[in-house]
Amino acid sequence: MIKKLIAAFLILTLVPTAAIAAPPKPTQAQIDAAKKLEDEKKAAADASAAKLNSAKKTLKQLASIATAKHKLYVSAQNELKMKTKQADLAMKHLQVAQASVSSGKRAIGKLAANAYVSGGGFTDLDSLLKADGPQDLADRLSALDAVGQNNSTALDRYKSAEVVASSAQKAADTAKQAQAAATIKVASAKKAAEAAEAMQQEEVDKLQAVQDKLAKELAVAQKTRVTLEQQRQLALLEESNAGRAVLTPDQSKIWPDTGFTGRSSTRSTEAMRAAAVEYASKQVLAKKRYVWGSEGPTTFDCSGLVYAAYRDAGLGWPNWDRLNSSLYWVSTKRVPLKDLVPGDLLFYSYKPTVNTIHHISIYAGDGMMWEANSKDKGLLYSSIYSVKGLLPYGGRV
């Protein structure tokens, strides 16, 4: 508790005097200023929406570019595969042709070697001079024809193999060039596609950041304006009801039970209720002032004291919010007056209806209450019957 008092002291010493002196009930001028700011944020959001629509068109264009580049990339890949197959096939043809050339070379070399071994005399004239007779001559001429045919065939095969090998070499070279060109084309298309996609992502991120920023700013402006309006409306309603209560004759000390209902459950614990009572008592004993629409720490109205007490006890949004007396009645559990415990809320109405509730207090026990009574009387420790129009039920938070 000492820590809380020190914290309260620090708040009072650190908050500027102008801020403390400002009227806690929002003025219409404050609401108008908040509305003006909201309109400015709305105009900025609308202007940004126009830019956003234009940027969306750019996004579509970038998406189209990326799609087109991707198609080129796929096409270039397919072309690369085809050229690679062609290069592989040409290389196989080249290898076969080169093998055939090598075979021809070996055959011709063998013929040359045989001629050398035979002394170079295996010719038509030599065969005629050295023949041992008609039959030997015939055999020699027949052998000479066979050798000639073999030589001719070997030479023809060799020449054909050279032609095929040359053609295969050219085909392989052409295929390799095409393969290299296709590879460059693939790399270029892929790079272009990645660049387009990077531009698209950058644009998306930029737009998302702008959209998020404007949405947050507009939401803050709207919440500020709505909060100010609600606070003012709650304070004006409670103030109006209090004014009517003063002028309404024939109010009962305690209104009869007409079947009031409320919440079916509670949100507070016994410890919270005790803490709320302690907080309220300290504000009363410190002789804090009564100001419409105020919820502390230096001034309070009746519902503001109730809100601040339970907020200090540990209840927070969304389980606990700043309302007026009538709404606190609706949002608490009904408790008969005979069953009240310290921390329960008491309600006063100038007619036995919920919408005419004009005052709220915190039950202290033994028929007493802590309350922010009015501008004239301030914050009080008083009898629960000191204010007319007590409803027959309390409210347990």
C-alpha positions in Angstrom: 0.0 0.0 0.0 2.9 2.3 0.7 4.2 1.7 -2.8 0.8 2.7 -4.2 0.8 6.0 -2.2 4.3 6.7 -3.4 3.2 6.0 -7.0 0.2 8.3 -6.6 2.5 11.0 -5.2 4.9 10.6 -8.2 2.0 10.9 -10.6 0.8 14.1 -9.0 4.3 15.6 -9.0 5.1 14.5 -12.6 1.9 15.4 -14.3 1.8 19.0 -15.5 -0.5 21.4 -13.6 -2.4 22.2 -16.7 -3.2 18.5 -17.3 -4.5 18.2 -13.7 -6.6 21.4 -14.0 -8.2 20.3 -17.3 -11.9 19.5 -16.9 -12.3 15.7 -16.7 -15.7 15.8 -18.4 -14.8 16.2 -22.1 -16.1 19.5 -23.5 -17.8 19.8 -26.8 -14.8 21.7 -28.1 -12.6 18.7 -27.3 -14.9 16.4 -29.1 -15.0 18.7 -32.1 -11.2 18.8 -32.2 -11.1 15.0 -32.0 -13.6 14.9 -34.8 -11.6 17.3 -36.9 -8.5 15.1 -36.4 -10.5 12.0 -37.3 -11.7 13.7 -40.5 -8.1 14.6 -41.4 -7.0 11.0 -40.9 -10.0 9.9 -43.0 -9.0 12.3 -45.8 -5.4 11.0 -45.7 -6.8 7.4 -45.7 -9.0 8.2 -48.8 -6.0 9.9 -50.6 -3.9 6.9 -49.8 -6.7 4.6 -51.1 -6.4 6.3 -54.5 -2.7 5.7 -54.5 -3.3 2.2 -53.4 -5.6 1.5 -56.3 -3.0 2.8 -58.7 -0.4 0.7 -57.1 -2.6 -2.3 -57.3 -2.7 -1.8 -61.1 1.1 -1.7 -61.0 1.1 -5.0 -59.0 -1.1 -6.6 -61.7 1.3 -5.4 -64.4 4.3 -6.7 -62.4 2.5 -10.0 -61.9 1.9 -10.2 -65.7 5.5 -9.5 -66.4 6.6 -12.1 -63.9 4.3 -14.7 -65.5 5.6 -13.9 -69.0 9.2 -14.1 -67.8 8.4 -17.4 -66.1 7.0 -18.8 -69.4 10.2 -17.7 -71.2 12.2 -19.3 -68.5 10.3 -22.6 -68.9 10.6 -22.4 -72.7 14.3 -21.7 -72.5 14.7 -24.6 -70.2 12.9 -26.9 -72.7 15.0 -25.6 -75.5 18.1 -26.2 -73.5 17.1 -29.8 -72.9 16.4 -30.3 -76.6 19.8 -28.7 -77.6 21.6 -30.8 -75.0 20.1 -34.0 -76.5 21.1 -32.9 -80.0 24.6 -32.1 -78.8 24.8 -35.5 -77.1 23.6 -37.3 -80.3 26.0 -35.4 -82.5 28.8 -36.3 -80.2 27.9 -40.0 -80.5 27.8 -39.7 -84.3 31.2 -38.0 -84.2 32.6 -40.8 -82.0 31.3 -43.4 -84.5 32.7 -41.5 -87.5 36.0 -41.0 -85.8 36.1 -44.8 -85.0 35.4 -45.5 -88.7 38.2 -43.1 -89.8 40.6 -44.8 -87.4 39.6 -48.2 -88.8 40.2 -47.0 -92.4 43.5 -45.6 -91.5 44.5 -49.0 -90.0 43.4 -50.9 -93.1 45.4 -48.7 -95.4 48.3 -48.8 -93.2 48.1 -52.6 -93.2 48.1 -52.6 -97.0 51.1 -50.4 -97.2 52.9 -52.6 -94.7 52.1 -55.7 -96.8 53.3 -54.0 -99.9 56.5 -53.1 -98.2 57.0 -56.6 -96.9 56.5 -58.1 -100.4 59.2 -55.8 -101.6 57.0 -53.5 -103.6 57.1 -56.0 -106.5 53.5 -57.2 -106.5 52.5 -55.4 -109.7 51.0 -56.4 -113.0 54.3 -56.5 -114.9 56.2 -58.2 -112.1 53.5 -60.9 -112.0 53.8 -61.5 -115.8 57.6 -61.8 -115.7 57.8 -64.1 -112.7 54.9 -66.4 -113.5 55.9 -70.1 -113.6 53.2 -70.9 -116.2 49.8 -70.1 -117.3 48.1 -71.3 -114.2 50.5 -69.4 -111.9 50.0 -66.3 -114.0 46.2 -66.7 -113.7 46.5 -67.1 -109.9 48.8 -64.1 -109.7 46.4 -61.9 -111.7 43.4 -63.0 -109.7 45.2 -62.2 -106.4 46.3 -58.8 -107.8 42.6 -58.0 -108.7 41.5 -58.9 -105.2 44.2 -56.8 -103.6 43.2 -53.9 -105.8 39.6 -54.2 -104.9 40.5 -54.4 -101.2 42.7 -51.3 -101.6 39.9 -49.4 -103.4 37.3 -50.4 -100.8 39.5 -49.5 -97.9 40.2 -46.1 -99.5 36.5 -45.4 -100.2 35.6 -46.3 -96.7 38.3 -44.1 -95.4 37.1 -41.1 -97.5 33.5 -41.7 -96.5 34.4 -41.9 -92.9 36.3 -38.6 -93.2 33.2 -36.9 -94.7 30.9 -38.3 -92.0 33.3 -37.4 -89.3 33.6 -33.8 -90.7 29.8 -33.5 -90.9 29.4 -34.9 -87.4 32.0 -32.5 -86.1 30.2 -29.6 -87.7 26.9 -30.8 -86.2 28.4 -31.2 -82.8 29.9 -27.7 -83.0 26.6 -26.2 -84.1 24.7 -28.1 -81.3 27.2 -26.8 -78.7 26.8 -23.3 -79.9 23.0 -23.6 -79.8 23.3 -25.1 -76.3 25.5 -22.2 -75.1 23.0 -19.7 -76.6 20.1 -21.5 -75.0 21.9 -21.5 -71.6 22.5 -17.7 -71.9 18.8 -17.2 -72.8 17.7 -19.3 -69.8 19.9 -17.3 -67.4 18.7 -14.0 -68.9 15.0 -15.0 -68.7 15.4 -16.3 -65.1 17.1 -13.2 -64.0 14.4 -11.0 -65.5 11.7 -13.1 -63.9 13.4 -12.9 -60.5 13.8 -9.1 -60.9 10.1 -8.7 -61.7 9.1 -10.9 -58.7 11.4 -8.9 -56.4 9.8 -5.6 -57.7 6.4 -7.1 -57.1 7.2 -8.2 -53.5 8.8 -4.8 -52.7 5.6 -3.0 -53.9 3.4 -5.3 -51.9 5.5 -4.7 -48.7 5.4 -1.0 -49.2 1.7 -0.9 -49.7 1.0 -3.1 -46.7 3.1 -0.9 -44.5 1.2 2.2 -45.7 -2.1 0.5 -45.2 -1.3 -0.7 -41.7 -0.1 2.7 -40.7 -3.1 4.5 -41.9 -5.5 1.9 -40.4 -3.9 2.3 -37.0 -3.9 6.1 -37.1 -7.6 6.2 -38.2 -8.5 3.6 -35.5 -6.8 5.7 -32.8 -8.5 8.9 -34.0 -11.9 7.2 -34.1 -11.4 5.6 -30.7 -10.3 9.0 -29.2 -13.4 10.7 -30.6 -15.8 7.9 -29.6 -14.2 7.7 -26.1 -14.6 11.4 -25.5 -18.2 11.4 -26.8 -19.1 8.4 -24.6 -17.5 9.9 -21.5 -19.3 13.1 -22.1 -22.6 11.4 -22.7 -22.2 9.2 -19.6 -21.4 12.2 -17.5 -24.2 14.4 -18.9 -26.7 11.6 -18.4 -25.7 11.0 -14.8 -25.6 14.8 -14.2 -29.0 15.1 -15.7 -30.5 12.3 -13.6 -29.0 13.9 -10.5 -30.5 17.2 -11.4 -34.0 15.6 -11.9 -33.6 13.7 -8.6 -33.3 17.0 -6.7 -36.5 18.3 -8.3 -38.6 15.0 -8.1 -41.0 14.9 -5.1 -42.4 11.9 -3.2 -39.3 9.7 -3.6 -39.3 6.6 -1.4 -36.5 6.0 1.0 -36.3 2.5 -0.4 -38.1 1.5 -3.6 -40.2 -1.7 -3.6 -38.9 -4.8 -5.5 -40.4 -4.9 -9.0 -38.4 -7.8 -10.3 -35.0 -6.4 -11.0 -32.5 -8.6 -12.8 -28.8 -8.3 -13.5 -25.7 -10.5 -14.2 -25.8 -14.2 -13.3 -22.1 -14.2 -12.2 -19.5 -12.0 -10.5 -16.0 -10.9 -11.6 -14.5 -9.9 -8.2 -13.2 -11.9 -5.3 -13.5 -11.1 -1.6 -10.0 -9.8 -1.6 -10.8 -7.4 -4.5 -13.9 -6.1 -2.8 -11.9 -5.4 0.3 -9.3 -3.6 -1.7 -11.9 -1.5 -3.5 -13.4 -0.5 -0.1 -9.9 0.5 1.2 -9.3 2.6 -1.9 -12.6 4.4 -1.7 -12.1 5.1 2.0 -8.7 6.7 1.4 -10.1 9.0 -1.3 -12.9 10.1 1.1 -10.5 10.6 4.0 -8.2 12.5 1.8 -11.1 14.9 1.1 -10.8 14.6 -2.6 -13.1 16.9 -4.6 -16.2 16.0 -6.6 -16.1 16.8 -10.3 -18.5 15.5 -12.9 -17.1 12.9 -15.2 -13.9 12.4 -13.2 -12.4 9.1 -12.2 -9.3 10.2 -10.3 -6.7 10.4 -9.1 -7.4 13.9 -7.6 -11.2 14.3 -8.3 -14.1 11.9 -8.7 -17.8 11.7 -9.5 -19.9 8.9 -8.0 -19.4 6.3 -10.8 -15.8 7.5 -11.3 -15.0 6.5 -7.7 -16.6 3.1 -8.1 -14.6 2.6 -11.4 -11.3 3.7 -9.9 -11.8 1.6 -6.7 -12.2 -1.7 -8.6 -9.6 -0.8 -11.2 -7.1 -0.3 -8.3 -8.3 -3.6 -6.9 -7.1 -5.4 -10.0 -10.1 -5.5 -12.4 -9.3 -4.3 -15.9 -10.7 -4.1 -19.4 -12.6 -6.0 -20.8 -13.9 -7.3 -17.5 -14.2 -3.8 -16.1 -14.9 -0.5 -17.9 -15.9 3.1 -17.2 -19.7 3.3 -17.2 -22.3 5.4 -15.5 -24.6 4.4 -12.6 -27.4 2.8 -14.6 -25.0 0.7 -16.7 -23.2 -0.5 -13.6 -26.5 -1.7 -12.3 -27.0 -3.8 -15.4 -23.5 -5.2 -15.3 -23.5 -6.4 -11.7 -25.2 -9.3 -9.9 -28.3 -8.5 -7.9 -27.9 -8.9 -4.1 -30.7 -8.2 -1.6 -29.9 -5.3 0.8 -29.9 -7.8 3.8 -27.1 -9.8 2.1 -24.8 -6.9 1.3 -21.1 -7.3 2.0 -18.4 -4.6 2.0 -17.5 -3.8 -1.6 -21.0 -4.3 -3.0 -22.5 -1.3 -4.9 -25.6 0.6 -3.9 -27.9 2.4 -6.4 -30.3 5.3 -6.1 -33.1 6.3 -8.5 -35.6 9.1 -8.4 -38.2 6.6 -9.8 -38.1 2.8 -9.3 -36.6 2.3 -12.8 -33.1 1.5 -14.0 -32.9 4.4 -16.5 -33.5 6.9 -13.7 -30.6 5.8 -11.5 -28.7 8.9 -10.6 -26.2 7.8 -7.9 -24.0 4.9 -7.0 -21.8 4.2 -3.9 -19.7 1.4 -2.3 -21.0 -0.4 0.7 -18.7 -0.1 3.7 -20.5 -2.4 6.1 -22.8 -1.7 9.1 -25.3 0.3 7.0 -22.6 2.8 5.9 -21.2 3.6 2.5 -18.3 5.4 0.8 -19.5 7.8 -1.9 -18.7 10.8 -4.1 -21.9 12.6 -3.2 -22.1 15.9 -5.1 -20.4 19.2 -5.9 -21.6 20.7 -2.7 -20.9 17.9 -0.3 -17.9 16.3 -1.9 -16.8 12.7 -1.0 -18.5 11.3 2.1 -18.7 8.4 4.5 -22.4 8.2 5.2 -25.5 6.1 5.9 -26.9 4.2 3.0 -30.2 5.8 3.8 -28.9 9.4 3.6 -29.9 9.5 -0.1 -33.5 8.9 -1.1 -34.5 6.4 -3.7 -32.4 3.4 -2.6 -33.1 0.4 -4.9 -34.0 -2.8 -3.0 -30.9 -4.6 -4.4 -27.2 -4.0 -4.4 -24.8 -5.0 -7.1 -21.9 -7.4 -6.7 -19.1 -6.7 -9.2 
